[in-house]
Amino acid sequence: MYDKLIVYDMKVKTKKVQDELRPEYDFDYSKAVRGKYHKRLMAEGANIVMLEPDVAKAFVDSAAGAHGIMTLYRGKIGVRS
C-alpha cells in the first residue's frame, strides 16, 4: 500500500521496490481483515461520525473536530438543538 517506494533504475530499465517502513513496523497486509472491529463497535454503541471531505478539511485532527462539534452542541455558536 503506502509502505513501498518504487525506484526506477535508468541503466537496467527496471523498477525496484524499496520498503520505507522500519522493521519494527512491518505489517503483513495479506492477513489484514476489513471491518474486524465493526460488530464490536456497533454493539458497544461507539459513536463514529463520518464527515464529508470538505467539512473534514476544516479540522486539523480528530481532537479539533471533537472540540468544534462540542462547541456547537453546547450552543456557543448559536445553533439550535
N, C-alpha and C positions, 0 to 999 in steps of 0.2 A: 504494500500500500504506500504509505508515506515514508517508510524507513529505508527506501532504496534510492541510490544516486546512480544515474546512468552516465558513464564516462565514455565518450567516443574516442577511439584510438585512430587517429588520422593515417597512421602508417599502414595499419593492417585492414582498415575499413571495417572494423567490427566494433561492437559495443560491449563494454564490461559493466557489470552491475556491482556497485560497491555498497556495502551496508554501512549506514551512518549511525546506527544505534550502538550504544555501548553494550558489551556482552551481558552485563547485569540487567539490561532492559530488553533482552532478546525475547520476542513473543512469537509463538507458533500460531499464525493466523489460520492454519488448517484445522486447529482444534477449537477455534472460536465458535460460540453459539449465539446466534442472533436472538435477542429477546429473552435471554437467560433468566433475568430477574423480573420480567414483566408481570407474571402472575402474582408473585410475592408482593410487589409494589402495589398492585391493584387491590390485593386482599388486605394489605395493611392500611389502605387509604392514603397512600402517598399523593401529595398534591404536586403534580407535574404540569406546568403550563408551557405550551408551545407558543412562542411569539412569532408573528410574521417577520420575515427577514428585515424589512425596513424598520420595524419597531425595535428589533434586537440590536440593530446597529447604533441605536441611541444610547446603549449602555456599554460601559467598558468591560464589565464582567457580571457574573450572576449576583454578586453582592450588591452592586449598583442597581441592578434590575429589581432585586428584592426590596431595596430601600425605596426606590421610586414607586413600586406598587403599594408598599405600606403607607407611604406619604399620601397617595391617592385614597387609600382605604380609610385613613384617619381623617380625611376631609380637609387637609391643609391646603389643598389647591382649589377647593370649592366644588368638587364633584359630588353629585347626589348619590346616596347609596340605595 
